[in-house]
Amino acid sequence: MPDFCRRHQTILMHSFEFTQRAPYGGAVSLRFTPVFKEQGALQYARYDYTAWGEPIRTNGFAPDGRWFGAVPETIVAVDGDNANRLIPRIQYVIENYKFRSLGDYSAWPGPNSNTFVQAVLDAVPELKAVLPPTAIGKDYPYEGEWLGITPSRTGIYASLGGYLGLTVGWVEGIELNFFGAVLGIDVRRPIEGFKPKWFPAALA
C-alpha cells in the first residue's frame, strides 16, 4: 500500500493479471477490485465480486492480498477530501448492487466482477478510470439500457446484452465488442490509435 494510505481516507483500485485454467489451456485474465478506507476508520474495506458463496465478499481477502497468486497493481489512488467526498457514492452502489444474489454471477457475458467494478466507476467518473477493452463484462448493461453515455461522459455506447457492443468516446476510444472479441482503437494516441488489435476475452 502507498504510505499516504495509512494516514488518510483513501480510495484505491487494484488490478490483477493472472492465468486462468480452462479446458483449452491457460488464458490471461484481468480482475479489478475496489478498496477504500473511510475517515477515522482503522482498516480498509475490500470488495470482491465472486462466483461462489455470496457474490459480494467484504474483506474476504487482505486489502493488498493476492488473487490466485497475482500481485495487485494500484491503478487508481485518491486520498484526502476528494476520497471523503466520493466514498459515500461508492458505498451506495455496493449496498444497492442489483446482482448480489446467489446465482447472479455469470462469467460471460456478465454480470461478473468487471460488471461490478464498472458500476462503481460509473458512479464516480471523477476517478477518470477506464477498464481496458479486454475486461469482459464491463459492457454488460447493468442498468438494462442498450444505449447510453460512456463512464467518462465523453462518448456513447450501445450494447446488446453484453454479447455485441460499440463504444465511441474520447477517453474510451473506439471499441467493437463481438461475442468477447474486442477491436479497440485509441483515438487520443494517433500513432498507436491506427494499429487495431483483436484482444482475447478477459474474464474475471
C-alpha positions in Angstrom: 0.0 0.0 0.0 1.2 3.6 -0.7 2.4 5.3 2.6 -0.2 8.0 2.4 -2.9 5.4 2.6 -2.0 4.6 6.1 -2.9 8.1 7.3 -5.9 9.4 5.3 -9.3 8.3 3.9 -8.4 6.6 0.7 -9.8 5.1 -2.5 -7.8 2.5 -4.4 -8.5 0.4 -7.4 -6.4 -2.7 -7.7 -5.7 -4.6 -10.9 -4.7 -8.3 -11.1 -3.4 -10.1 -14.2 -3.4 -13.9 -13.7 -3.5 -17.1 -15.7 -6.9 -18.8 -15.6 -7.1 -22.5 -16.3 -9.6 -23.6 -19.0 -10.3 -26.7 -20.9 -8.5 -25.3 -23.9 -5.4 -24.3 -21.9 -4.4 -21.2 -19.8 -5.9 -17.8 -20.5 -4.6 -14.5 -19.2 -7.4 -12.8 -17.3 -7.9 -9.4 -15.7 -9.6 -8.6 -12.4 -10.2 -5.3 -10.7 -11.0 -4.7 -7.0 -12.2 -1.5 -5.2 -10.6 -0.8 -1.8 -11.2 2.2 0.4 -10.8 3.5 3.9 -13.2 6.0 5.4 -12.2 8.9 7.6 -11.4 7.7 11.0 -11.5 4.0 10.0 -8.8 1.7 11.4 -8.8 -0.6 8.4 -9.6 -0.8 4.7 -12.7 -2.3 3.2 -12.1 -4.5 0.2 -15.0 -5.7 -2.0 -14.7 -8.7 -4.4 -17.5 -10.0 -6.7 -17.1 -13.7 -6.9 -18.7 -16.8 -8.5 -19.0 -18.7 -5.2 -21.0 -18.0 -2.0 -22.4 -14.6 -1.5 -21.4 -12.8 -4.7 -20.1 -9.6 -2.9 -17.5 -10.6 -0.4 -16.5 -7.9 2.1 -13.0 -8.2 3.4 -12.8 -11.8 2.3 -9.1 -11.1 1.4 -6.4 -8.7 2.7 -6.7 -5.2 1.2 -3.5 -5.7 -0.8 -3.7 -9.5 -0.9 -3.0 -11.5 -4.0 -5.6 -13.1 -6.3 -4.7 -16.6 -7.4 -1.0 -15.6 -6.9 -1.2 -12.4 -8.8 0.2 -9.3 -7.0 -2.2 -6.3 -7.1 -1.2 -3.2 -9.0 -2.7 0.1 -7.9 -4.2 1.8 -11.0 -6.2 4.5 -9.1 -5.4 6.2 -5.8 -7.3 9.1 -4.3 -7.0 10.4 -0.8 -8.0 13.3 1.5 -11.1 15.4 0.9 -11.6 14.0 -2.6 -11.8 10.5 -1.3 -14.1 11.6 1.5 -16.5 13.1 -1.0 -16.5 10.0 -3.3 -16.6 7.1 -0.8 -20.4 7.5 0.0 -21.2 7.2 -3.6 -19.2 4.0 -3.9 -20.8 2.6 -0.8 -24.2 3.3 -2.2 -23.5 1.4 -5.4 -22.1 -1.6 -3.5 -25.0 -1.7 -1.0 -27.6 -1.4 -3.7 -25.9 -3.5 -6.4 -28.6 -5.4 -8.4 -26.8 -8.7 -9.0 -25.9 -9.6 -5.4 -28.0 -12.8 -5.0 -26.7 -16.4 -5.3 -26.6 -17.5 -8.9 -26.4 -14.0 -10.4 -22.7 -14.2 -11.3 -22.1 -15.1 -14.9 -18.5 -15.2 -16.3 -19.7 -14.3 -19.8 -21.0 -12.0 -20.9 -21.8 -10.9 -17.4 -22.6 -9.8 -14.8 -19.2 -10.7 -13.4 -16.6 -8.8 -11.4 -15.9 -6.4 -14.2 -19.6 -5.5 -14.4 -19.4 -4.8 -10.6 -16.4 -2.6 -10.9 -17.8 -0.8 -13.9 -20.9 0.0 -11.9 -18.7 1.6 -9.2 -16.7 3.6 -11.8 -20.0 4.8 -13.4 -20.9 6.4 -10.0 -17.6 8.2 -9.6 -16.5 9.5 -13.1 -14.1 11.8 -11.2 -11.7 8.9 -10.8 -11.1 9.1 -14.6 -10.6 5.4 -14.6 -11.5 3.3 -17.7 -11.4 -0.5 -17.8 -9.4 -1.9 -20.7 -11.2 -3.4 -23.8 -10.2 -6.9 -22.6 -12.2 -6.6 -19.3 -15.1 -8.7 -20.5 -18.2 -8.0 -18.5 -17.7 -4.2 -18.3 -20.1 -3.7 -21.2 -22.9 -5.8 -19.7 -25.9 -3.4 -19.5 -26.1 -3.0 -15.7 -28.9 -0.5 -15.9 -30.7 -2.6 -18.6 -30.2 0.2 -21.2 -28.9 -0.7 -24.6 -27.8 2.9 -25.3 -26.2 5.4 -23.1 -23.3 7.8 -22.2 -19.9 6.3 -21.6 -18.5 6.3 -18.0 -16.1 9.1 -18.8 -19.1 11.2 -20.1 -17.1 11.8 -23.3 -19.0 9.5 -25.7 -21.8 7.0 -26.2 -22.2 3.2 -26.1 -24.6 0.6 -27.5 -24.7 -2.9 -26.0 -26.8 -5.9 -26.9 -26.8 -7.8 -23.6 -23.0 -7.7 -23.5 -22.8 -10.0 -26.5 -22.4 -7.3 -29.1 -21.5 -3.7 -28.5 -20.0 -0.5 -29.8 -18.4 2.3 -27.7 -17.2 5.6 -29.1 -15.6 8.1 -26.7 -12.7 10.4 -26.3 -11.4 8.6 -23.3 -12.6 5.1 -24.1 -11.6 5.3 -27.8 -13.5 3.2 -30.3 -14.3 -0.4 -29.2 -16.2 -3.0 -31.1 -17.3 -6.0 -29.0 -18.2 -9.1 -30.9 -19.0 -12.1 -28.6 -16.0 -11.4 -26.4 -13.5 -10.4 -29.1 -12.8 -6.7 -28.8 -11.3 -4.4 -31.5 -10.0 -1.3 -29.8 -8.6 1.9 -31.2 -7.2 4.7 -29.0 -8.2 7.9 -30.7 -6.2 10.0 -28.3 -2.9 8.5 -29.4 -2.9 8.7 -33.2 0.5 6.9 -33.5 -0.9 3.8 -31.8 -4.5 4.5 -32.5 -4.4 3.2 -36.0 -2.9 -0.1 -35.1 -6.1 -2.0 -34.3 -5.7 -5.3 -32.5 -8.0 -8.1 -31.6 -8.0 -8.8 -27.8 -8.9 -12.2 -26.3 -11.7 -12.3 -23.7 -10.5 -11.5 -20.2 -12.9 -13.0 -17.8 -13.0 -12.4 -14.0 
